Amino acid sequence: MALNYIWIAFFIAAFAVAVCSTVFTGDLSIWSRIMGSSFTSAAQAFEIALGLTGILSLWLGLMKIGEKAGVIQMFGRIISPLFCRLFPGIPKNHPAMGSIFMNVSANMLGLDNAATPLGLKAMKEMQELNKQKDTATDAMLMFLILNASGLCFIPIGIMMYRAQAGAANPTDVFLPILLATFISTLTGIVAMCIKQRIALMDKVLISWLLGLGAIIGVTVYAFSQMDKSSVELYSTFIANLLLFSVIIIFIIAGMRKRINMYDAFIEGAREGFKTAVLIIPYLVAILVAIGMFRASGAMEYITHGMTSAVAWMGFDSGWVEALPTALMKPLSGSGSRGLMVDLMNTHGADAFCSRVAAAIQGSTDTTFYILAVYFGSVGVVKTRYAVPYALLADITGSIAGIAAAYLFFA
């Protein structure tokens, strides 16, 4: 229900701001901008779904090969000690475990194009276990938090944008982003464990979380010893090598089991096409609401209010210009990315506010997009407490991104 109320609030807020702008400033063109944004956002939603069609067909086709070859189940068994604790509602060795592992791995490597279809595959498999098809299960909610918190080891996209904007060292935000996204993910996991009454002090769970922390610590240290060109080179190399290796593993396993891999791929690709069509209404609904909210100027009023409040309290306001990126990130990935790039173009890629925006951009993922696409793909309309807990991870990630930027760049 929370998503329903937020969706309605976007329209009401946009209308209220438009009325005030017309009455107090005489701005009549604001109505054209808002309605124009609604048409543009609807078209963008379709374009996103259209763009996802090929990607979904590719990866769900490959996943079908991996599933029939037994590789997905193998991955599920490897990660089952941790996931059995985080997802107690999913039976051990269920195919969903392997799909969740693949999705989380792709996210960690910064491979968004691969992560989305893998996540949709995981949602479909969890929906098969769902007794109330219109209501999100605990496992779905935990999975959504893992995606919304956006744990990412290699933020390739952000480093690319910084390079295009002329940053002296495009990779210098790597470590702040890694710390911020880890804090965001850890907060989301802990909060969901408390809500779902999962034993946080379980030895296996603690060991895995400490192990993940150790991996991040080693990664931070290793990359901090490299120059900027090496960081960019090796991060991209590692991500794509691992991804291509998984594809080869699927194919080799399929050859050993003598399955018809071409037919298996086509079967999975058909599922990908159907899924892409299914999510179009959900994307249109959320993107149109967000687009009209932005076009009304409501976001600018919120930003200006926060700037004034920070200045009034006497705190350093060097980060405030990056606030629109933080506010937009849960709503629109392209919107927040555009705000980050605009900040780089206005103040320079190496300005403090630009680095803060980059750290915030990499700290979490696009919450409402994920909710719309993932829940929409399986027909779930009752999202329970997904929104507040996902926003908790978003807020934590943004605060951690600001703090990390001060730690490394202030």
ZAMARGU-4260 file (C-alpha; in steps of 0.2 Angstrom, whole numbers, plus 5000, padded with zeros to 4 digits):
<rodrens>
0) 5000/5000/5000 | 5014/5012/5003 | 5019/5012/4985 | 5001/5017/4981 | 5001/5032/4992
5) 5018/5038/4986 | 5012/5036/4968 | 4996/5047/4972 | 5007/5059/4982 | 5018/5063/4966
10) 5003/5068/4956 | 4995/5079/4971 | 5011/5087/4975 | 5014/5091/4956 | 4997/5099/4955
15) 4998/5109/4971 | 5015/5116/4966 | 5008/5120/4948 | 4993/5129/4956 | 5005/5139/4967
20) 5016/5144/4953 | 5002/5150/4942 | 4993/5160/4956 | 5008/5168/4964 | 5021/5170/4950
25) 5009/5170/4935 | 5018/5155/4927 | 5005/5148/4915 | 5018/5137/4905 | 5021/5126/4920
30) 5005/5116/4915 | 5012/5112/4897 | 5029/5107/4905 | 5020/5095/4917 | 5009/5087/4904
35) 5023/5087/4891 | 5033/5077/4904 | 5019/5065/4906 | 5020/5060/4888 | 5039/5060/4887
40) 5040/5049/4903 | 5027/5037/4896 | 5037/5035/4880 | 5053/5033/4890 | 5045/5019/4900
45) 5041/5010/4883 | 5059/5013/4877 | 5066/5006/4893 | 5055/4990/4891 | 5060/4989/4873
50) 5078/4990/4877 | 5076/4977/4891 | 5068/4965/4878 | 5084/4960/4870 | 5094/4959/4886
55) 5081/4949/4895 | 5080/4937/4881 | 5099/4935/4881 | 5101/4932/4899 | 5086/4922/4903
60) 5091/4911/4888 | 5108/4909/4895 | 5100/4906/4912 | 5089/4892/4905 | 5105/4883/4899
65) 5113/4885/4916 | 5097/4878/4924 | 5095/4863/4913 | 5114/4860/4915 | 5113/4860/4934
70) 5125/4875/4936 | 5112/4887/4944 | 5108/4873/4957 | 5126/4871/4960 | 5128/4890/4964
75) 5113/4889/4975 | 5121/4875/4985 | 5138/4885/4987 | 5129/4900/4994 | 5115/4891/5003
80) 5123/4892/5021 | 5120/4911/5020 | 5105/4912/5009 | 5096/4899/5020 | 5097/4911/5034
85) 5092/4927/5024 | 5079/4918/5015 | 5071/4905/5027 | 5055/4904/5016 | 5065/4897/5001
90) 5068/4878/5002 | 5086/4873/5002 | 5093/4869/4984 | 5078/4878/4976 | 5082/4886/4959
95) 5078/4903/4966 | 5094/4902/4977 | 5105/4901/4962 | 5096/4915/4953 | 5097/4926/4968
100) 5116/4922/4969 | 5118/4926/4951 | 5109/4943/4952 | 5118/4948/4968 | 5135/4944/4959
105) 5131/4954/4944 | 5126/4969/4954 | 5142/4968/4964 | 5152/4968/4948 | 5142/4984/4942
110) 5134/4974/4927 | 5116/4981/4928 | 5111/4974/4911 | 5115/4957/4917 | 5108/4960/4935
115) 5090/4965/4930 | 5085/4949/4920 | 5094/4938/4933 | 5083/4947/4946 | 5067/4945/4937
120) 5071/4926/4935 | 5074/4925/4954 | 5057/4934/4957 | 5048/4922/4945 | 5055/4907/4955
125) 5050/4915/4972 | 5033/4918/4965 | 5031/4900/4962 | 5032/4897/4981 | 5021/4912/4985
130) 5003/4906/4991 | 4996/4924/4990 | 5001/4929/4972 | 4997/4947/4974 | 5007/4950/4990
135) 5026/4950/4993 | 5034/4937/5003 | 5047/4939/5016 | 5060/4932/5004 | 5055/4944/4990
140) 5057/4959/5002 | 5074/4953/5008 | 5079/4951/4989 | 5072/4969/4985 | 5082/4976/4999
145) 5098/4968/4992 | 5095/4976/4975 | 5089/4993/4982 | 5104/4995/4993 | 5115/4992/4977
150) 5131/4983/4984 | 5143/4986/4970 | 5162/4983/4970 | 5166/4990/4953 | 5156/5006/4948
155) 5161/5006/4930 | 5148/5018/4924 | 5151/5032/4936 | 5170/5031/4933 | 5166/5033/4914
160) 5155/5048/4917 | 5169/5056/4927 | 5182/5053/4913 | 5170/5060/4900 | 5168/5076/4911
165) 5187/5078/4912 | 5191/5072/4929 | 5210/5072/4933 | 5207/5055/4941 | 5191/5047/4936
170) 5193/5032/4948 | 5196/5042/4964 | 5178/5040/4969 | 5180/5021/4969 | 5184/5019/4987
175) 5171/5031/4994 | 5157/5022/4984 | 5163/5005/4989 | 5162/5010/5008 | 5145/5019/5006
180) 5137/5005/4996 | 5143/4992/5009 | 5136/5002/5023 | 5120/5004/5014 | 5118/4985/5011
185) 5123/4981/5028 | 5110/4992/5035 | 5097/4985/5024 | 5101/4967/5029 | 5101/4971/5047
190) 5085/4980/5047 | 5076/4967/5037 | 5083/4953/5048 | 5076/4962/5064 | 5059/4965/5055
195) 5058/4947/5049 | 5065/4940/5066 | 5080/4932/5058 | 5094/4928/5070 | 5107/4941/5068
200) 5119/4932/5080 | 5119/4916/5070 | 5137/4910/5068 | 5135/4907/5049 | 5127/4924/5046
205) 5140/4933/5056 | 5154/4924/5047 | 5148/4928/5030 | 5145/4946/5034 | 5162/4948/5042
210) 5170/4939/5027 | 5161/4951/5015 | 5168/4965/5026 | 5185/4958/5025 | 5184/4956/5006
215) 5179/4974/5004 | 5194/4979/5016 | 5206/4969/5005 | 5198/4977/4989 | 5200/4994/4996
220) 5218/4992/5001 | 5223/4983/4984 | 5215/4997/4973 | 5222/5011/4984 | 5239/5005/4979
225) 5236/5007/4960 | 5236/5022/4949 | 5221/5028/4941 | 5223/5020/4924 | 5226/5003/4933
230) 5210/5004/4943 | 5200/5007/4928 | 5208/4994/4918 | 5208/4980/4931 | 5190/4984/4937
235) 5183/4982/4920 | 5194/4967/4916 | 5189/4957/4931 | 5170/4961/4930 | 5169/4956/4911
240) 5181/4941/4913 | 5170/4934/4927 | 5154/4937/4918 | 5161/4928/4902 | 5168/4914/4912
245) 5150/4911/4919 | 5143/4909/4901 | 5157/4897/4897 | 5154/4887/4912 | 5135/4886/4907
250) 5140/4880/4890 | 5153/4867/4896 | 5140/4860/4908 | 5127/4859/4895 | 5139/4850/4883
255) 5143/4837/4897 | 5125/4834/4900 | 5122/4833/4882 | 5107/4845/4882 | 5101/4854/4867
260) 5107/4871/4872 | 5100/4880/4857 | 5082/4875/4861 | 5085/4878/4879 | 5091/4896/4875
265) 5076/4899/4864 | 5064/4893/4878 | 5072/4905/4890 | 5073/4919/4878 | 5054/4918/4875
270) 5051/4920/4894 | 5062/4936/4893 | 5051/4943/4879 | 5035/4940/4889 | 5043/4947/4905
275) 5048/4963/4895 | 5030/4966/4889 | 5023/4962/4906 | 5033/4976/4915 | 5028/4990/4903
280) 5012/4996/4913 | 5022/4996/4929 | 5036/5007/4921 | 5023/5019/4914 | 5014/5021/4930
285) 5030/5025/4941 | 5040/5035/4928 | 5025/5046/4923 | 5022/5051/4941 | 5040/5055/4944
290) 5042/5065/4928 | 5027/5076/4932 | 5034/5078/4950 | 5050/5084/4943 | 5043/5095/4930
295) 5032/5104/4942 | 5048/5111/4951 | 5043/5102/4967 | 5061/5094/4968 | 5069/5111/4967
300) 5059/5118/4981 | 5064/5103/4992 | 5082/5106/4988 | 5081/5125/4991 | 5073/5121/5008
305) 5086/5109/5013 | 5100/5121/5008 | 5093/5135/5019 | 5090/5123/5033 | 5108/5117/5033
310) 5115/5135/5032 | 5104/5141/5046 | 5110/5126/5057 | 5128/5132/5054 | 5134/5116/5046
315) 5146/5115/5031 | 5135/5116/5015 | 5148/5110/5002 | 5138/5094/5000 | 5121/5102/4998
320) 5122/5105/4979 | 5123/5086/4977 | 5107/5084/4987 | 5096/5083/4971 | 5106/5068/4966
325) 5102/5060/4983 | 5083/5065/4982 | 5082/5059/4964 | 5091/5042/4966 | 5077/5032/4973
330) 5065/5039/4960 | 5074/5039/4944 | 5091/5032/4939 | 5093/5042/4923 | 5086/5057/4932
335) 5099/5056/4946 | 5113/5052/4933 | 5108/5068/4924 | 5109/5078/4939 | 5126/5071/4943
340) 5133/5075/4926 | 5125/5092/4926 | 5134/5096/4942 | 5151/5090/4934 | 5148/5101/4919
345) 5144/5116/4930 | 5157/5115/4943 | 5170/5103/4936 | 5171/5084/4938 | 5184/5087/4952
350) 5174/5099/4962 | 5169/5093/4980 | 5150/5093/4976 | 5153/5083/4960 | 5163/5070/4970
355) 5149/5070/4983 | 5136/5067/4969 | 5146/5053/4962 | 5148/5044/4979 | 5129/5046/4982
360) 5125/5040/4964 | 5135/5024/4968 | 5129/5021/4985 | 5112/5013/4981 | 5101/5008/4967
365) 5085/5016/4960 | 5072/5010/4973 | 5056/5014/4964 | 5062/5007/4947 | 5067/4991/4955
370) 5050/4990/4965 | 5040/4993/4949 | 5050/4981/4938 | 5053/4967/4950 | 5035/4966/4958
375) 5027/4971/4942 | 5035/4956/4933 | 5026/4944/4944 | 5010/4953/4947 | 5013/4958/4965
380) 5003/4973/4970 | 5004/4972/4989 | 5022/4977/4993 | 5020/4977/5012 | 5035/4986/5020
385) 5046/4986/5005 | 5046/5005/5002 | 5051/5011/5020 | 5065/4998/5022 | 5071/5002/5004
390) 5071/5020/5008 | 5080/5017/5024 | 5094/5009/5014 | 5094/5024/5002 | 5095/5037/5015
395) 5109/5027/5024 | 5119/5025/5008 | 5117/5044/5004 | 5123/5049/5021 | 5137/5036/5020
400) 5142/5043/5003 | 5143/5061/5009 | 5153/5056/5024 | 5165/5045/5013 | 5167/5060/5002
405) 5172/5071/5017 | 5184/5058/5023 | 5193/5056/5006 | 5191/5073/4998 | 5187/5087/5011
</rodrens>
